[in-house]
Amino acid sequence: MEKEKDLKDNKQQEQEKNTEKETTMDKQGEKEARASLEEKLEQKEKELAECKDKMLRLAAELENFKKRVEREKLEHMKFALEEFAKELLPFLDNLERAIALAKDTKDMEKMIEGIELTLSGYFKTLERFGLKTFAAEGQRFDPNYHEALSVEENSDVEDNTVLKELLRGYTLHDRVIRPALVVVSKKNQSDNQKEGGQDESSA
């Protein structure tokens, strides 16, 4: 009986030891798993901090880029007409010479010829920069290109024909920047009545 009791006690002790060993192993496993998770979390936090730092640097670079582009844009706008202005300077010089010549000479024809040459060169220079004038006289009135200052009765031309150009019109790269100021034709009442009578008789 005592032997059986000892055997039971030994078995129970072994089971307790095994249980204690398993518990210890479980705790150690949990500890290792927690340490691994903490290590991963620390790594992710480090990566997040690096991403934030990169994002802040990129945002700062973008802001600096925007400021630089804005400065360059303002600088370009400020001096965009520099080449154009340089091209016009010789014509201003010629006009000043023409005025000085007019005060000292009696040869008006020669002076007019010089001014006409200057004006011709001026127009050619403007055309190189996309600024052009367009014909108005004799054309059909077009409100996109013409501004009617007055209307004149004229039986020799069709209605709404430009009779006179009072002020030149200009386009810049095919966009109208100033319409031509014009006088437009209109047939008189008697002509309209005659045409109406002819239409009726022919009918």
Order of alpha helices (4+ residues) and beta strands (2+ residues): alpha-alpha-alpha-beta-beta-beta-beta-beta-beta-alpha
